Amino acid sequence: MDWINVNDKVPAHMQKIDVYVENPFFGSFERTNPAVFLWFKGDDEGSFYDSEEPIHLDYITKWKPKPPE
């Protein structure tokens, strides 16, 4: 599956996804651990988080759904 730009579309709430990071300080890479996209009440944009740990993810520019397991 092709990468989806976050400016074009965001994932569904709690959808497990792969993400691509474009960090101006550490470079660009595909993150090895899955992420999830969360919408909280009052949050207009939503945020990306690690799927296993309560870690907020920054500099996410692209995403794609995880293939079925």
Buried (B, 14 or more C-beta within 10 A) or exposed (E): EEEBEBEEEBBEEEBEBBBBBEEEEEEEEEBEEBBBBBBEEEEEEBBBBBBEEEEEBEBBBBBBEBEEE
